[in-house]
Amino acid sequence: MKHIRPFALVLVFFTFYLWNTKVLFESDNLYGRFDWDMYSFHVEFLRKSFLEFGAIPLWNPYYGAGFPVWENPTSKVGSITHLLVLFFPTLNALKISFLVYFILSGFLNIHSFRLYTKSTRLSSLFFVFLFQFSGFVFQKLYAGHLNQIPGLFLPSIVFYILYFVQNRNWGIGILITIITYILLSEGSIYPLTQILLLLFFLVPREIYISKSPKQSFINLSILTLFILVVLSFKWVPTYEFIHKVGRHFVADTFSLTYKDLYFIFFGSSQHPHLTTSISEMQYRYWEYGNYLGQFPLYLFLLLFFIKKRMLPVLFLLGLVLWMMMGKISPYSPASLLEQLPIYSWERVYPRWSLSVVFLYIWCLAVGFQNLWDWIPSRYHKGLEILTILCFLFHTQDTKQMNTKYLSEIFILPLPKIDIKNPNVYQMTVPTVPDYGSDSRMLPAIQSNLSTNDIYENLTFYFTNQTITDKDYRGEVYLLSTKKEFKPKSWKPDRYEFDNLPKGETLIFNQKYHPGFVSSIPSLRPCSYNGYLAIQPTKDIPNVTIFYSFVRSVWYFRKPWVNCKIF
C-alpha cells in the first residue's frame, strides 16, 4: 500500500486540477480555434478511412494534392490518439488522448525521478506537481499544438536514460523505447530535439560521476542501438520524409529580454501579450506564456541547498534559458544551434520553456530533499502536512491562471458545405467556407472533398487542378482525349482500372511520389509535370495503382521517374 499512496495522491490532485476543464467534454461537435482544425483533420482522415474502407491507407489524397501518411509525423498514425479515434468521435479522441498523456506522464515522471535521484516520496511529489501543473500543457492545448502535449514525458525519458547509463535495467530500457515511440508517433519533434540537447550535456556528466565510466558508456551505446533498431520502422521513414521532402518555416524574429522571463513564468497575468482574450490576440503569443506558479517562485532559495554534484544541471538551466531568449546575439545558443539542420527548424524559441521548467523544478526538488534531510525527523510530520497544503495552493493557483480562457476555445460549429461530390472518390475544390480557424480542411474531408489548403509548409507542396479551373479534366483522365477516366474501384491509396489502352498517358490529380507502384511489375508510375501518371506500353485488361510504404522508403534514395512527353 505504501507504494500506491503517492500515485493515488497524484491522481487526486490531477483530477482536482482538471475539474474546471469539463468544458472540454461538454460536446463532441464543437471545434477549437488555431491549430485544432489541423490535428482534427489528420485524425478525422484516419477515422474516415477505418469506418468507410476498413483499412488504414498510406496515402492521404485530401490534402495539398496528396501526401504520405506513415512518414509524416503530423499524421498521428500508429499513436494512442489513432487507436482512440477508432472508437470515439474525432474531437473526443483528441481530448481523451490529452488526458491520457497528461496523467500517464505524471505517473512516469514521479517514478523516474524517485528511481534516479533516490528521493523520498514527498520530494518526488514535489517534482511532479510543480512540473506537471505548469502552464506548458494548457498553452499548447489553447493553440491546438496537440503534438507537443507528449512533451510532458521529457523528465521521465531523461531520468530513465540517465538511470540506464548507470544501471543496465531492460525493464527501464523498454519504458524508454515506449516513450520514444509515443513522441515519434504523435509527431513531437520539438520535445525530441530538446531531449537530444539535454542528453548531450547530461549523459557525459552521468558517465563522469559513474563508478565505472567505461561500463556506463557501453550501457549508453547498447541502449542507443536498441532504440534505433527497434524503432527504425518509424524514425527511418520520418527522417526520410522530413529531409527529402523538407519543411520551410518562418524564422523566429522575436527575441526576449530578461524582464520577459519573469512575466512568462511568474507574472500575475503571464506575459503582457496574454492579458487580453483569445479572440483579440495573435496565436503566436501563446508561445510566450507558461505560468509556473507563485509556489516555485517563493522557493527559489532552495537552489542554494543543492550540492556540488548538481551545479552542471544549474549551469544547463542557464544555458537553456539563454536558448529560450532567441537570437539576441550572434553567439547566443539559438544562433549557434541554427547551423545544425535539426535545430534550424525551431520556429519559436520560447518553446524551450518546457526544458527550463524541467531543469528548474529538478533543482528545486533536489534542494527540497537536501533541506528535508537537514531538518530533524521530529518535525517531518508537520512539514509533510504543510507541504501537501502548499501543493493544494499551487494546484489552485496554476489552475486559475492556466485555464482562464479555456471556455473560449471550443465555440466554433462546422459550416455546412453545399458542394456535392457525385463520385465515390474525392473531388478537388479550391476551398470551402472558413469557420474561424486557421484552416478549412476538416469540413472538406467530411464532405469527401480535397482542397489545395496545406498547412505544414512542406517544400513538395504541389497545387493540383480544381473543379473551377479551365484545365480541370477530372481526378483521373487520359492525356490524349482530356476526358475523365473513372476507376473501377477506389480507396484513398489505391486505384483499380478495368482496361488501360496502349500508348496512353493516364494522369492522376495527385502529386507524383516514388512510393506509388502498380500491380504490373513492368508498369512503373512516373511524374508528368509533377502529377502522378502511368504510360502502359501494351493493352492491360486489369491494373491496380497503389501506394507502397516499402517502395516509398526505398525509392526515396533514387531519382524520380519522369514520364515520356509525346
Secondary structure as UniProt FT lines:
FT   TURN            2..4
FT   HELIX           5..18
FT   HELIX           19..25
FT   TURN            34..35
FT   HELIX           36..53
FT   STRAND          59..60
FT   TURN            61..62
FT   TURN            64..65
FT   STRAND          67..68
FT   HELIX           73..75
FT   TURN            77..78
FT   HELIX           80..85
FT   TURN            86..87
FT   HELIX           90..117
FT   HELIX           121..132
FT   HELIX           136..143
FT   HELIX           146..153
FT   HELIX           154..166
FT   HELIX           170..185
FT   TURN            186..187
FT   HELIX           189..209
FT   HELIX           213..230
FT   HELIX           232..240
FT   HELIX           241..245
FT   HELIX           258..265
FT   TURN            268..269
FT   HELIX           272..274
FT   HELIX           278..280
FT   HELIX           283..288
FT   HELIX           294..298
FT   HELIX           300..305
FT   HELIX           308..310
FT   HELIX           311..324
FT   TURN            330..331
FT   HELIX           333..337
FT   TURN            338..339
FT   HELIX           341..343
FT   TURN            344..345
FT   HELIX           349..352
FT   HELIX           353..374
FT   HELIX           377..379
FT   HELIX           380..402
FT   TURN            403..405
FT   HELIX           406..408
FT   STRAND          427..429
FT   HELIX           441..446
FT   TURN            447..448
FT   STRAND          449..451
FT   TURN            459..460
FT   TURN            467..468
FT   TURN            470..471
FT   STRAND          476..478
FT   TURN            479..481
FT   STRAND          489..491
FT   TURN            492..493
FT   STRAND          494..497
FT   TURN            502..503
FT   STRAND          506..511
FT   TURN            514..515
FT   STRAND          516..518
FT   TURN            521..522
FT   STRAND          526..528
FT   TURN            529..530
FT   STRAND          531..534
FT   STRAND          543..547
FT   HELIX           549..555
FT   TURN            556..557
//
